[in-house]
Amino acid sequence: MKSPGAVISLYIRQFFRWTGVQVYRHPAPFFWIPVTLSFLAVLGLLRFYEENRIWYLYSPEKADSHFEHAVANEFFNDRGGKFWLEVTITAKDMDNLLRRDYLDGVDSLAEFLQYNFTVPCNGVKGDSKIECSFSDLCSGQCNDNQVIPLFNLIYRNASSRLHPNFRLTYPTMHLYNDEYYVGEHFAGVKIDPKTNVISRVKVVVLYFRTDRQTPEISSVINEWERSLFDYVEHFNHPTLNMTVNSDAMIAREVRTNGLTCVPFFSFSVAAVVIFIFATNQREHFVFSHNVVMAILGIAGPLMAIGTTFGFLFLFGFPFNSITLVMPFLIIGVGCDDVFIIIHAMRKTDKRESLEDQIAETMEEAGPSITVTSATNILSFGIGIATPTPAISLFCLYTCIAVAVDFVYQLTFFVAVLVYEEKRLEKMRKSEKSEKIEEALGPQPKQVLSIQNSIRSTAGAHPPPANPDGIVSRYCRFLKDWRTRLGLLLILCGYWTASYYGCKTMEIKMDTTNLIMSDSPLNNIAWIYERFLWSEGQLVLVFVNNPPDLTNEHNQHEVLELVNRFETLPYSMGKNSTSIWLRSFLYQSSLYHNTKGFNGLLQEWLDDSEGGGARWNDMLRLKKDQNGTILGIDKFMFATACAMGDDANWSTREKLQKQWRGVAHEYAHFNVTVFQSYSFYIDQLDSIGGTTMSTVIWAAITMDLACLLMIPGINSILTSTIAMMSINVGVFGLLSVWKVNLDPITMCTTLMSIGFSVDFTAHISYHYYRNPTSWTTDERLADALKSIGWPMIQAASSTVLCIFPLMFNTSYMVWVFVKTILLVTILGILHGIIFLPALLLTSGDLSRLLGGGSNEVQPSEKPEKLGEISQTSSFSSTNSETALVKNDSTELKTLPQERGSG
C-alpha cells in the first residue's frame, strides 16, 4: 500500500523545480527580500521587553497559584502593585546570632536598611526631601521588622528574659497581652528546655514589603532595590554575612545565566564556517567559491535568527533568557541545509545549462530540507500549545526561526548559489583564464567527482552498488542472522537502561538550575532549604466573604476554620498563627462598654499602644461616609508549618493540596490560600502529565508528517520504531546523566523528537525507493551510499555547533548540550546500524509474507524529459561521471561504475 506521500512528494518536487527556475531567472528578489527583512527586524527593538519572572514563566497559565496570587494582590495591592524583598543575615561562622555583638549588629543593620539606606527621591516626596529611605517610600504596614529591636531589647537583659510579661518563646513571642510571630524572622532556632526561651538563632530574615503606589514611587523603589543589590554585593562586616532575595534579583540572575551563552555563539559560528569550508573543498576547486559559500551559507541562519527575534519583539512577544539557546539550534539546522543544497548541486550534470542544474538542485534538495524542517516545525509547534509560558515561549521562537531559516535557505542561499555559479561560469569562459593559470604556475590536474541527475539518466534504475565495496560488505554483515541477533540483545540492554532512566527520573523544580553556580542566590537557596523551609513556612489564608462576625456562632465557625489549618500535618499549631479575631476577642473581654462589636473593633484598631493598630493591614472594613465601621469586608490570617527532615518539594506539594482542600471546604466564605512558592508546586504537579501528553502528540505529528512525505507504509513503520527508540533513549539516559524532569528538560525533549526524524526518515525512504527485485542488502547498500555520508556530515556540524557550549557551566545550557549529544549519537547509531538491521529484517519478512507489493515500485520505462519520477529520491544516486580538467581546459566524461559500495 502506498502512502499519500507517493503523490504529495511528486507535487513537492514539481514545486521546487519550478522554484529553482524562478530563482535562476530572477535571483535579485530572492536575495534582497530576506536581506531587507533582516534589516527591518531591527525595528523590533523598539518594543523589546524581558519576562524573567520565574514564578510566572515556570507554572501553568491556568494554575491555581495564579488565581491565588491575584487574590493576594487584590487584598494588598490597592495601589500600584506589591514590592517585596528579603534580606537574610547569618554569622560568618554560621553559629548563634544571639551573641551580644552579633545580635546588636543585626539590630543595627535592620535599622540602617529601614531608615538610613537612601537613594535620590526624584521629587516623589516633594522638595523637602532629597534622599529617601525605605521608610519614606513605604506605605501601609511598614513595621515588618519591628520584632528584631523588641527581641534584642529584652534578650540583652538576662532578667528581662524571665519576666512573666516577656516570653521569648518560639514561634510566637509574647509581650504583655500581645503576640508577635517570630517564626518568619528566625531560623536555626534552639529552645532552652528549662525556660522554654529561645537560646539560639542561626538565621535572621528581614522583610521589606510595600505598595508601589504610583509609577514615580515605583521607579524610586526600583532604584532603592538596585542600590541595595550593590550594597549587599560589596557588604563587608567583621562578623556577619548578608544576602538578598527578590523578584528582581531572581530575574537578574536568570538573565545573567542566559547571557552566558552569548560569548560562545561567535565560536559556534566560526566552527561551522570552517566546517563548511573544509567539507566543501572536495566538491569545488575554486578557493574563492569555497570562502563565499561558507560565509554566505551561515548568513542565512544568522538572518533567520535576527528576523525571528526582531519581528516577534515587534509583535509584542517578550524576550526570555532561555530563548538564547535557540540560535545555536538554528545554526546547526541551517548548516545541514547548506550541505544538502551543495551536495545536490554537485550531483547535477554539468553538461546541462545552469538553469537546469539549479532547477534539479532545488528538485533534489527541496523535498529533503522540507522533511527535516517540517518535522522540527511541527515538533516545536506542538510545544507552543503547552500551558507553561517558558516552554511555550521557547518553542515559539524556535518554531518560527526554523520556518524562517527554511525559507531563507531555499531562497537567499540558492540565489547566492546562482550568483556564484554564474561568476564561475564567466571565469571559465573569460579570456583572462589562461593568464590567471600562468600567474598561479603549473597546476596539477584536478578531478571533481559528480553524479548525473535523475533526468540525465532517464531509463531503468541503475544496477545496485558494487558487491565488493565496503558498504555492500557491511550490509551483508548486517544481514547475517547472528549479527542481527547480537544487535537485538544490545538493543534490549539499551531499552532496559532507558526504561529504568525514564522510571527513575525525578520531577524537580529547582530554581538554582536557572542560575549560575557562582550566583549569590545559591547561598539563599541553601539557607532556605537548610533552615527556613524545614523550621517554619508561612501560609496566608484570605477570607474574602466572611460571615457577620457580630454573631457569636459565626465567630466560632471562623475560629474553627483557623483551627483546621492549625491541626494539619506539619503545622506548628496555635502559637504560629497570626489571627486578628482571636486577639480581639481576648482583649475585648478586658473592655467594659456598650459600643457593640463594630464600635469596640474600631476603638481597638485605633489603639496603637494596646497593639490593636498593628492588625489593620490584615483587615478590609466596610465603612460609612463618616468612617464608622459597618462590618468586615474581608480579612486574612497567617499560620505556619515546619517540615523538619521531610522538607522537600514532595512534602510541599502534599501540604499545598491539604491547604487547598481545607479552603475548598469553606467555599461559602470564599477562602483562598497563598504560599509564595505555590507556583513551583503547580509546576511539579503538572510537568509529568504535560510532558507525556506533549510528547505523545509530537510523536503522532511526526508520524503524520512521515505519512505525508514518504511513499511507503513499511518505511513509515520502521522509521517510527527507530524514532521512538531514539527518544526513549534520550529521555532515559538524561535521567542516568543526573538530569531532572523540569521545564528545561521538556524543551529539550521536544527538540530531540524533531531532530530524531532526521536520522530515520531518509534512510527508510532511500531503502524503499529501490526496486524490490534487488536483494535486501543491495537495497540497503544503495540507501547508505546515497544518504549515509551526508547524514554523518549533518551530525558532525551539529556537534561542532554546540561544542563551545560545553565550556559553559550553566545547568540550563548543559541540559541542551547533553540532549543534542545524545540525540546525535543515538541518531547516528540508529541510522547506520540499528535501523538498517531493522530494514533488513522487515524486508525479509515482507518477502516471506508476500509483502513486496506494498513497496514503491520504480518506473520500468524511460522517463520523458520534464517528467518527475515518483521513485526519485531526495538525494538520488545514479551513474557517475568524472570531470577531468586538463591543461587545455577541456572537459572529458569518463564512465564509472555505480559506486564503490
C-alpha positions in Angstrom: 0.0 0.0 0.0 1.3 3.4 -0.9 1.1 6.3 1.5 -0.2 9.8 0.5 3.5 10.7 0.3 3.8 8.9 -3.0 1.5 11.6 -4.6 2.5 14.5 -2.4 6.2 14.1 -2.9 5.6 14.3 -6.7 4.0 17.7 -6.4 6.6 18.9 -3.9 9.4 18.1 -6.4 7.5 19.8 -9.2 7.1 22.9 -7.0 10.7 23.0 -6.1 11.8 22.5 -9.7 9.6 25.5 -10.7 11.0 27.5 -7.8 14.6 26.7 -8.9 13.8 28.1 -12.4 12.4 31.3 -10.9 15.4 31.8 -8.6 17.7 31.3 -11.6 15.8 33.8 -13.8 15.2 36.4 -11.0 17.8 35.9 -8.3 17.7 39.5 -7.1 14.4 39.5 -5.2 15.2 36.1 -3.7 18.5 37.5 -2.5 17.4 41.0 -1.4 14.0 40.4 0.2 15.5 38.2 3.0 18.3 40.7 3.5 15.7 43.6 3.7 13.5 41.7 6.1 16.5 41.1 8.3 17.3 44.8 8.4 13.7 45.7 9.1 13.6 43.3 12.0 15.8 45.8 13.9 12.6 47.8 14.4 11.5 45.1 16.9 14.0 46.5 19.4 11.6 49.5 19.8 9.2 47.1 21.6 11.7 44.9 23.3 10.9 43.8 26.9 12.0 41.0 29.1 10.0 38.4 31.0 12.2 36.7 33.6 9.7 36.2 36.4 10.2 32.5 37.1 7.0 32.3 39.2 5.1 33.3 36.1 7.3 31.5 33.4 7.5 28.1 35.0 4.0 27.4 36.2 1.0 26.6 34.0 -1.1 29.6 32.9 -4.3 28.3 34.4 -2.7 27.0 37.6 -4.4 27.7 40.9 -1.3 29.6 42.0 -2.0 32.4 39.5 -5.5 32.9 40.9 -4.2 32.8 44.5 -1.5 35.3 43.6 -4.2 37.6 42.0 -6.3 37.3 45.2 -3.3 38.2 47.4 -2.5 41.1 45.1 -6.1 42.3 45.2 -6.1 42.2 49.0 -2.8 44.1 49.4 -2.3 45.9 46.2 -4.9 48.7 46.1 -2.1 51.0 44.9 0.2 50.0 42.1 1.4 46.5 42.9 3.3 44.9 45.6 7.0 45.1 46.2 8.9 42.6 48.3 12.5 42.0 49.3 14.1 39.7 51.8 17.5 40.0 53.5 19.0 37.0 55.2 21.7 37.6 57.8 23.9 34.8 59.2 27.1 34.8 61.3 30.3 34.2 59.4 30.9 31.1 61.4 27.3 30.1 60.9 26.8 29.9 64.6 24.5 31.6 67.1 23.4 35.2 66.3 22.2 35.8 69.9 25.8 36.6 71.0 25.8 40.2 72.1 27.9 41.7 69.4 26.2 39.7 66.7 22.6 40.5 67.8 23.5 44.2 68.1 24.9 44.1 64.6 21.7 42.5 63.3 19.7 45.2 65.1 21.8 48.0 63.7 21.7 46.6 60.2 17.9 46.3 60.3 17.6 49.9 61.4 20.1 51.1 58.8 18.3 49.4 55.9 14.9 50.6 57.1 15.7 54.3 57.9 19.2 55.3 56.7 19.9 53.5 53.4 18.8 56.1 50.9 18.5 56.9 47.2 17.5 60.2 45.5 13.8 60.9 45.9 13.4 62.4 42.4 10.6 64.6 43.7 8.2 61.9 44.9 8.2 63.4 48.4 8.2 67.0 47.3 11.2 69.3 47.5 11.6 68.8 51.3 13.4 65.5 51.0 16.3 64.9 48.6 17.2 61.4 49.8 14.5 58.7 50.5 14.9 55.7 52.7 12.6 52.6 52.6 10.5 54.1 55.5 9.9 57.2 53.4 8.8 55.1 50.4 6.8 52.5 52.3 3.0 52.6 52.7 0.6 50.5 54.7 2.1 48.2 57.3 5.8 49.1 57.3 6.9 47.6 60.6 7.6 44.0 59.4 10.9 44.0 61.2 9.9 45.5 64.5 10.3 42.2 66.3 14.1 42.5 65.8 14.7 45.5 68.1 12.0 44.3 70.5 13.6 40.9 70.8 17.1 42.4 71.2 15.9 44.9 73.9 14.6 42.1 76.0 17.1 39.4 75.3 20.2 41.5 76.1 19.0 41.8 79.7 19.1 38.4 81.4 16.5 39.3 83.9 14.0 40.5 81.3 14.2 37.2 79.5 12.4 35.5 82.5 10.0 38.3 83.2 6.4 36.9 83.2 5.3 39.7 80.8 8.1 39.0 78.3 8.0 35.5 77.0 10.6 35.0 74.2 9.1 31.7 73.0 9.1 30.3 69.5 7.5 30.6 67.1 5.5 33.4 68.8 6.9 35.7 71.5 4.5 37.4 74.0 4.9 41.0 75.1 2.3 41.7 77.8 -1.0 40.8 76.1 0.2 40.9 72.6 1.7 38.3 70.3 4.5 38.6 67.8 5.2 35.8 65.3 9.0 35.4 65.0 9.0 32.1 63.1 9.1 34.1 59.9 12.2 36.0 61.0 14.2 33.4 63.0 15.6 30.1 61.7 18.1 27.6 63.1 16.3 28.1 66.4 17.1 26.2 69.6 14.9 26.3 72.7 16.2 26.2 76.3 14.4 23.2 77.8 14.4 24.7 81.3 12.9 28.1 80.5 11.3 27.5 77.0 13.1 30.7 75.9 14.9 30.9 72.6 18.6 30.3 73.2 20.0 30.1 69.6 19.2 31.6 66.3 21.3 31.0 63.2 19.4 33.0 60.6 17.6 36.3 60.8 15.4 37.4 57.9 14.4 41.0 57.3 11.4 41.8 55.2 10.8 44.9 53.1 7.2 44.9 51.7 5.1 47.8 50.5 2.7 49.0 47.8 4.3 50.7 44.8 1.5 53.3 44.9 2.4 55.3 41.8 4.8 54.8 38.8 7.1 57.6 40.2 7.3 56.0 43.6 7.7 52.6 42.0 10.7 53.9 40.0 12.4 55.2 43.2 11.7 51.8 44.9 13.4 50.0 42.0 16.4 52.3 42.3 16.5 51.6 46.1 16.4 47.9 45.3 19.2 48.1 42.7 21.3 50.1 45.2 20.7 47.5 47.9 21.9 44.8 45.5 25.2 46.7 45.0 25.5 47.3 48.8 25.0 43.6 49.6 27.4 42.6 46.9 30.1 44.7 48.5 29.0 44.1 52.1 31.9 43.5 54.4 31.3 43.0 58.1 33.6 41.5 60.7 31.0 39.1 62.0 28.0 39.0 59.7 27.1 37.8 56.2 24.2 39.2 54.3 22.3 38.1 51.2 19.2 39.5 49.4 16.3 37.9 47.5 13.5 39.4 45.4 11.8 39.1 42.1 14.2 41.5 40.5 17.2 39.7 42.0 16.0 36.3 40.6 15.2 37.9 37.2 18.7 39.4 37.1 20.4 36.1 37.9 18.3 34.2 35.4 19.1 36.8 32.7 22.8 36.6 33.6 22.6 32.8 33.2 21.1 33.1 29.7 23.6 35.8 28.6 26.5 33.4 29.3 25.6 31.8 26.0 26.3 34.9 24.0 30.2 34.8 24.1 30.2 31.2 22.9 28.0 32.0 19.9 30.8 33.5 17.8 32.9 30.4 18.4 30.0 28.2 17.1 29.6 30.4 14.0 33.3 30.2 13.3 33.4 26.4 13.8 30.5 26.0 11.4 32.1 28.3 8.8 35.3 26.3 8.9 33.5 23.1 8.7 31.5 24.1 5.6 34.7 25.4 4.0 36.6 22.2 4.8 34.0 19.8 3.6 33.3 21.9 0.5 36.9 21.5 -0.6 36.5 18.2 -2.4 33.4 19.5 -4.2 34.7 22.6 -5.7 38.1 23.6 -7.0 37.8 27.4 -6.8 39.1 28.7 -3.5 37.1 31.9 -3.6 34.0 29.9 -4.2 34.6 27.8 -1.0 35.0 31.0 1.0 31.9 32.6 -0.4 29.7 29.5 0.1 31.0 29.0 3.7 30.4 32.6 4.8 27.1 33.1 3.0 26.0 29.6 3.9 26.0 30.7 7.5 24.5 34.1 6.7 21.0 32.6 6.0 20.6 31.1 9.5 22.0 34.3 11.1 19.5 36.4 9.2 16.7 33.9 10.2 17.7 34.3 13.9 17.7 38.1 13.6 14.4 38.2 11.7 12.7 35.9 14.3 13.8 37.9 17.3 13.1 41.3 15.7 9.6 40.5 14.4 8.5 38.6 17.5 9.6 41.6 19.6 7.7 43.9 17.2 4.5 41.9 17.6 4.8 42.2 21.4 6.3 38.8 22.4 8.7 39.0 25.4 12.3 38.0 25.5 13.4 35.3 27.9 16.9 34.1 28.6 16.0 30.5 27.7 15.5 31.6 24.1 19.2 32.4 23.8 19.8 28.7 23.2 17.7 28.9 20.1 20.4 30.5 17.9 22.7 27.5 18.4 20.0 25.1 17.2 19.3 27.2 14.1 22.9 27.4 13.2 23.1 23.6 13.3 19.9 23.2 11.3 20.9 25.8 8.7 24.3 24.2 8.3 22.6 20.9 7.5 20.6 22.6 4.7 23.7 24.1 3.2 25.3 20.6 2.9 22.2 19.2 1.3 22.0 22.0 -1.3 25.7 21.9 -2.1 25.6 18.1 -2.4 22.6 18.3 -4.7 24.3 20.9 -6.9 27.4 18.7 -7.1 25.4 15.8 -8.4 23.9 17.7 -11.4 25.0 17.0 -14.9 27.5 19.8 -15.8 26.7 19.3 -19.5 23.3 20.8 -18.9 22.5 24.5 -18.8 23.0 26.3 -15.5 19.2 26.9 -15.3 18.6 23.1 -15.5 21.3 22.5 -12.8 19.7 24.9 -10.4 16.2 23.5 -11.1 17.5 20.0 -10.4 19.3 21.1 -7.3 16.1 22.5 -5.9 14.2 19.4 -7.0 16.6 17.2 -5.1 17.4 19.4 -2.1 13.9 21.0 -1.6 12.0 17.9 -0.5 14.8 16.7 1.7 15.0 20.1 3.5 11.2 20.2 3.7 11.1 16.9 5.6 13.6 17.9 8.2 12.3 21.4 8.6 8.6 20.3 8.7 9.2 17.8 11.4 11.1 20.3 13.5 8.5 23.0 13.0 5.7 20.6 13.9 7.5 19.3 17.0 8.1 22.8 18.3 4.7 23.9 17.2 3.2 21.3 19.5 5.3 22.8 22.3 3.7 26.2 21.7 0.4 24.9 23.0 1.9 23.8 26.4 0.4 25.7 29.3 3.8 26.6 30.8 4.9 30.0 29.4 8.6 29.4 29.5 8.2 26.2 27.3 5.7 27.8 25.1 7.9 30.9 24.5 11.0 28.9 23.7 9.0 26.7 21.3 7.5 29.7 19.6 10.9 31.4 19.0 12.4 28.1 17.8 9.5 27.1 15.6 9.4 30.5 13.8 13.2 30.5 13.5 13.2 27.1 11.8 10.5 28.1 9.4 12.3 31.4 8.5 15.6 29.5 8.1 13.8 27.0 5.8 12.6 29.8 3.6 15.9 31.7 3.6 18.0 28.7 2.7 15.8 27.9 -0.3 15.7 31.5 -1.5 18.6 33.5 -0.2 21.2 30.8 -0.3 20.0 29.4 -3.6 20.2 32.9 -5.1 23.8 33.1 -3.7 24.5 29.8 -5.4 23.1 31.2 -8.7 25.3 34.3 -8.5 28.3 32.2 -7.6 27.8 29.7 -10.4 27.3 32.5 -12.9 30.5 34.1 -11.7 32.4 30.8 -12.0 30.9 30.2 -15.5 32.0 33.6 -16.5 35.5 33.0 -15.1 35.8 29.8 -17.1 34.8 31.5 -20.3 36.9 34.6 -19.7 39.8 35.2 -22.0 41.9 36.0 -18.9 41.6 32.5 -17.5 44.9 31.4 -19.2 46.7 34.4 -17.8 45.4 33.6 -14.3 46.6 30.0 -14.7 50.0 31.2 -15.8 50.3 33.6 -12.9 49.5 30.8 -10.5 52.0 28.5 -12.0 51.6 24.9 -13.2 48.6 23.4 -11.6 48.0 19.6 -11.2 45.1 18.1 -13.0 42.0 18.2 -10.6 39.2 15.7 -10.8 35.7 16.5 -9.5 33.5 13.5 -8.9 29.9 14.3 -9.7 26.8 12.3 -10.2 24.4 12.7 -13.1 20.9 13.9 -12.3 17.7 12.0 -12.4 16.9 13.5 -15.8 20.2 12.8 -17.4 19.9 9.1 -16.6 16.3 8.5 -17.7 15.6 4.9 -18.1 15.6 1.8 -16.0 17.0 2.1 -12.5 20.8 1.7 -12.5 22.3 -1.5 -11.2 23.0 -2.0 -7.4 26.2 -0.9 -5.8 29.4 -2.8 -6.3 29.1 -6.0 -4.3 32.8 -5.9 -3.4 32.6 -2.4 -1.9 32.9 -1.6 1.8 29.2 -0.6 2.2 28.0 -3.7 0.4 30.1 -6.0 2.6 28.9 -4.1 5.7 25.3 -4.7 4.6 25.9 -8.4 4.1 27.4 -8.5 7.6 24.3 -6.9 9.0 22.2 -9.4 7.1 23.7 -12.3 8.9 21.2 -13.6 11.5 23.9 -13.8 14.1 24.7 -10.1 13.7 21.1 -9.1 13.9 20.6 -11.4 17.0 23.6 -9.7 18.7 22.2 -6.2 17.8 18.8 -7.3 19.2 20.5 -8.2 22.5 22.3 -4.9 22.6 19.0 -3.1 21.9 17.3 -5.0 24.7 20.0 -3.8 27.1 19.8 -0.3 25.8 16.0 -0.2 26.1 16.2 -1.7 29.6 18.6 1.1 30.7 16.5 3.7 29.0 13.3 2.4 30.6 15.0 2.4 34.0 16.1 6.0 33.5 12.6 7.0 32.5 11.1 5.4 35.5 13.6 6.9 37.9 13.7 10.4 36.5 12.8 12.8 39.4 10.3 15.6 38.9 12.0 18.6 40.4 11.7 22.3 40.1 15.0 23.7 41.4 15.4 27.4 41.0 19.2 27.0 41.2 19.0 25.2 37.8 18.1 28.6 36.3 21.1 30.5 37.7 24.9 30.1 37.5 26.8 28.1 40.1 28.5 31.3 41.5 25.3 33.2 41.8 24.5 34.6 45.3 21.1 33.1 45.0 22.7 29.7 45.6 23.6 30.8 49.1 20.0 31.9 49.7 18.6 28.7 48.3 20.9 26.7 50.7 19.7 28.8 53.7 16.0 28.3 52.7 16.4 24.6 52.2 18.5 24.1 55.3 16.7 26.3 57.8 13.7 28.4 56.7 11.6 25.7 54.9 12.4 23.0 57.4 11.7 25.0 60.5 8.9 27.5 59.6 7.0 28.4 56.5 4.0 30.7 56.4 0.8 30.2 54.5 -1.6 33.1 54.1 -5.3 32.5 54.2 -7.7 35.1 52.7 -11.3 35.0 53.7 -13.0 37.1 51.0 -16.6 36.6 52.0 -16.7 36.5 55.8 -20.0 36.0 57.7 -21.4 38.6 60.1 -18.9 38.4 62.9 -21.2 40.2 65.3 -22.9 36.8 65.6 -21.1 34.6 68.1 -21.9 31.4 66.1 -20.1 32.9 63.1 -17.1 33.8 65.2 -16.8 30.2 66.3 -17.1 29.0 62.7 -14.3 31.3 61.6 -12.1 30.1 64.5 -12.9 26.5 63.6 -11.6 27.3 60.1 -8.4 28.6 61.7 -8.2 25.5 63.8 -8.4 23.3 60.8 -5.2 24.8 59.4 -3.5 24.6 62.8 -4.1 20.9 63.1 -2.9 19.8 59.6 0.2 17.6 59.4 3.5 19.6 59.9 1.5 22.6 61.3 3.3 24.5 64.0 0.0 24.9 65.8 -1.8 27.8 67.5 1.4 29.5 68.6 2.4 30.1 64.9 -0.9 31.7 63.9 -1.5 35.4 63.5 -5.3 36.0 63.5 -6.8 39.3 64.5 -10.1 37.8 65.6 -8.6 35.7 68.4 -6.5 38.6 69.7 -9.5 41.0 69.5 -11.9 38.6 71.3 -9.3 38.1 74.1 -8.6 41.7 74.6 -12.2 42.9 74.1 -13.1 41.0 77.3 -11.0 43.5 79.1 -13.2 46.3 77.9 -16.4 47.2 79.7 -18.6 49.3 77.4 -21.7 49.1 75.4 -20.3 50.1 72.0 -21.0 46.7 70.5 -18.7 44.5 68.3 -18.1 47.1 65.5 -17.7 50.0 67.8 -15.3 48.1 70.0 -13.4 46.9 66.9 -12.9 50.4 65.7 -11.6 51.5 69.1 -9.2 48.6 69.3 -7.8 49.1 65.8 -7.1 52.7 66.7 -5.2 51.7 69.8 -1.5 51.7 68.9 -0.3 51.3 72.4 -2.5 48.3 73.1 -1.3 46.6 70.0 -4.6 46.6 68.1 -3.4 49.0 65.4 -0.9 46.5 64.1 -3.7 44.3 62.8 -5.1 47.0 60.4 -3.2 45.6 57.4 -4.9 42.2 57.8 -8.4 43.6 57.7 -10.5 45.4 55.0 -13.5 47.1 56.6 -16.9 48.3 55.4 -17.3 51.9 56.5 -19.9 54.6 56.0 -19.2 58.2 54.8 -18.2 59.2 58.3 -15.6 56.4 58.6 -17.7 54.4 61.0 -17.2 50.7 60.8 -20.3 48.9 59.5 -18.7 45.4 59.2 -15.8 43.4 57.8 -15.5 43.2 54.1 -12.6 40.6 54.1 -9.7 39.6 56.2 -6.6 37.4 56.2 -4.6 35.4 58.7 -1.3 33.5 58.6 -0.2 30.2 60.1 3.0 28.2 59.8 4.3 24.7 59.2 7.6 23.1 59.9 8.6 20.1 57.7 11.8 19.3 59.6 13.8 16.5 57.9 10.9 16.0 55.4 11.5 19.4 53.9 11.4 18.7 50.1 9.3 19.5 47.1 7.2 16.4 47.5 6.2 17.3 51.1 5.4 20.9 50.0 3.2 19.5 47.2 1.2 17.4 49.8 0.9 20.4 52.1 -0.3 22.6 49.3 -3.1 20.2 48.4 -4.1 19.9 52.0 -4.3 23.7 52.4 -6.4 24.0 49.2 -8.6 21.1 50.4 -9.5 23.0 53.6 -10.1 26.2 51.7 -12.4 24.3 49.3 -14.5 23.0 52.3 -15.1 26.7 53.3 -16.1 27.8 49.8 -19.1 29.7 51.3 -16.5 32.0 52.9 -14.6 32.3 49.6 -11.4 31.1 51.2 -8.1 31.3 49.3 -4.7 30.2 50.4 -1.5 31.8 49.3 2.0 30.5 49.6 4.9 32.3 47.9 6.3 29.1 46.4 3.0 27.6 45.2 3.9 28.3 41.6 6.6 25.7 41.7 4.3 23.3 43.3 1.8 23.7 40.5 4.7 23.1 38.0 5.7 19.9 39.8 2.1 18.8 39.8 1.6 19.3 36.1 5.0 18.8 34.4 4.7 15.0 34.3 1.3 14.9 32.6 2.1 17.9 30.4 5.4 16.2 29.2 3.7 12.9 28.5 0.8 14.5 26.5 3.1 16.8 24.6 5.5 14.0 23.7 2.6 11.8 22.5 1.1 14.5 20.4 4.5 15.4 19.0 5.2 11.8 18.1 1.8 11.4 16.4 2.5 14.6 14.5 5.9 13.3 13.4 4.3 10.1 12.1 1.7 12.1 10.2 4.5 14.2 8.6 6.2 11.0 7.5 3.0 9.6 6.2 2.5 12.7 4.0 6.1 12.9 2.9 7.4 9.4 2.5 6.0 7.0 -0.2 5.8 3.7 1.7 3.9 2.3 4.7 6.8 0.0 5.7 9.2 2.9 5.6 6.9 4.8 8.0 6.7 2.0 10.4 10.4 1.3 10.6 11.3 5.0 10.9 8.7 5.4 13.6 10.1 2.5 15.6 13.6 3.9 15.3 12.4 7.4 16.2 10.7 6.1 19.4 13.8 4.2 20.3 16.0 7.3 19.9 13.7 9.4 22.1 13.2 6.8 24.8 17.0 6.6 24.9 17.5 10.3 25.1 14.9 10.7 27.8 16.1 7.7 29.9 19.8 8.5 29.5 19.3 12.1 30.5 18.0 10.7 33.8 21.0 8.5 34.2 23.1 11.6 33.4 21.6 13.3 36.5 19.1 15.5 34.7 15.7 16.0 36.4 12.3 16.4 34.7 11.6 20.2 34.6 10.5 22.7 32.0 14.1 22.8 30.6 14.1 19.1 30.1 10.7 19.3 28.5 12.0 21.8 25.9 14.9 19.6 25.1 12.6 16.5 24.8 10.6 18.3 22.1 13.8 19.2 20.4 15.0 15.6 20.3 11.7 14.4 18.8 12.1 16.8 15.9 15.8 16.0 15.4 15.4 12.3 15.6 13.4 12.2 12.4 16.4 13.5 10.5 18.3 10.2 11.3 15.4 7.8 10.5 13.1 9.0 7.7 15.8 9.4 5.0 17.4 6.0 5.4 14.0 4.3 5.3 13.0 6.3 2.3 16.1 5.6 0.3 15.8 1.9 1.1 12.2 1.5 -0.1 12.7 3.6 -3.2 14.9 0.9 -4.7 13.4 -2.0 -6.8 12.1 -5.0 -4.9 13.9 -7.2 -7.4 17.1 -6.4 -5.6 18.2 -8.3 -2.5 17.6 -6.5 0.8 21.3 -6.0 1.4 21.7 -4.4 -2.1 18.8 -2.0 -1.5 20.3 -1.1 1.9 23.8 -0.6 0.4 22.4 1.8 -2.1 20.5 3.7 0.6 23.5 4.0 2.8 25.7 5.1 -0.1 23.1 7.8 -1.0 22.5 9.4 2.3 24.8 7.9 4.9 27.7 10.3 4.4 25.5 13.5 4.3 23.8 12.3 7.5 27.2 12.0 9.2 28.2 15.4 7.9 25.0 16.9 9.4 25.6 15.2 12.7 29.2 16.4 12.8 28.2 20.0 12.1 25.6 19.9 14.9 28.1 18.7 17.4 30.5 21.3 16.3 27.9 24.0 16.7 27.2 23.1 20.3 30.8 22.2 21.2 31.7 25.7 22.5 28.7 25.5 25.0 30.5 22.6 26.7 32.7 25.2 28.4 29.6 26.8 29.9 28.8 25.8 33.5 25.1 26.6 33.4 22.8 23.7 34.2 20.3 25.0 31.6 22.9 25.1 28.9 24.3 21.7 29.8 20.8 20.1 29.6 20.6 21.3 26.0 24.2 20.2 25.3 23.5 16.7 26.8 20.3 16.4 24.8 21.9 17.3 21.5 24.9 15.0 22.1 22.5 12.1 23.0 20.1 12.6 20.1 23.1 13.0 17.7 25.0 9.9 18.9 21.9 7.8 19.2 20.6 9.1 15.9 23.8 8.1 14.1 23.9 4.7 15.7 20.2 4.0 14.8 20.6 5.4 11.3 23.8 3.5 10.5 23.4 0.3 12.5 20.1 -0.4 14.2 17.7 0.9 11.6 19.5 -0.9 8.7 19.2 -4.1 10.6 15.5 -3.5 11.2 15.0 -2.7 7.5 16.7 -5.9 6.5 14.5 -7.9 8.9 11.4 -6.1 7.7 12.3 -6.6 4.1 12.9 -10.4 4.6 9.6 -10.7 6.4 7.8 -8.8 3.6 9.3 -11.2 1.1 8.2 -14.2 3.2 4.7 -12.9 3.7 4.4 -11.6 0.1 4.5 -8.0 1.2 6.7 -6.8 -1.7 3.7 -5.3 -3.4 3.3 -2.9 -0.5 6.5 -1.1 -1.5 7.1 1.6 -4.0 8.0 0.2 -7.4 10.4 2.1 -9.6 9.4 3.0 -13.1 10.5 0.5 -15.7 10.0 2.8 -18.6 12.3 5.7 -19.6 11.1 9.0 -18.3 10.3 11.8 -20.6 12.2 15.0 -20.3 10.4 17.3 -17.9 8.6 14.5 -16.1 9.3 13.7 -12.4 9.7 10.1 -11.4 7.8 9.1 -8.3 10.7 6.8 -7.4 13.3 9.6 -7.4 14.9 10.0 -4.1 15.6 13.2 -2.1 19.3 12.6 -2.8 19.2 10.2 -5.7 22.4 8.4 -6.7 22.7 7.2 -10.3 25.5 6.5 -12.7 28.5 8.7 -12.1 30.9 10.6 -14.3 34.2 12.3 -13.6 35.1 15.7 -15.0 38.8 15.9 -15.7 40.2 19.4 -16.2 43.4 19.3 -18.3 45.7 22.0 -19.3 43.6 22.9 -22.3 40.5 23.3 -20.0 38.8 20.6 -22.0 36.2 18.6 -20.1 36.0 14.9 -20.7 33.4 12.5 -19.4 34.7 9.2 -18.1 32.2 6.4 -17.3 32.5 4.9 -13.8 30.9 2.0 -12.1 27.9 2.7 -9.7 29.8 3.5 -6.6 32.4 1.5 -4.8 29.8 0.3 -2.3 
